[in-house]
Amino acid sequence: MHAVLLTWNPGRDNDYVWTPDAWAGQVVVPCREHRPVRTTWGVAHHYNGIEPGVDAFLYRQGPHGRGIVARGTIRSHPGPAPHWDETRARRGVTTKIVDVELQEAVPVEHALGVDQLEALMPEFAWRKVYSSGRLTSPAVAERLRRLWEWHAAEEA
């Protein structure tokens, strides 16, 4: 089965959604204590193939580094919600979101880096993930699961 990449770009100030400290306290600590973190996440126009039970990986991007910082499970089908950009939302623009349960997370400075992802899964364009909700092939998903298990164990 494929996996879903949920993208997170914390922006220029490194604080959109979570600052690195808030991420550590609100997501990493609970996950390490075996308390999954439930949240919603945008998948924009990528919604085919996203369904409950599919593995999700949170892929952090932007000027502060690129890499996977969490693994979880999709808990809902994509559904409409106001756009995450408040200006667009005020104009009535919507997007698609999913419920996701994050079960494992690492501090942002310990992300599973894109160089390692590219070395082990070169057929996936890791530097060309432009929006959330991208699906991987089943083969990439399986290697990604194994690599993440190793990485998360090393970081624990």
Disulfide bonds with the S-S distance in Angstrom:
none
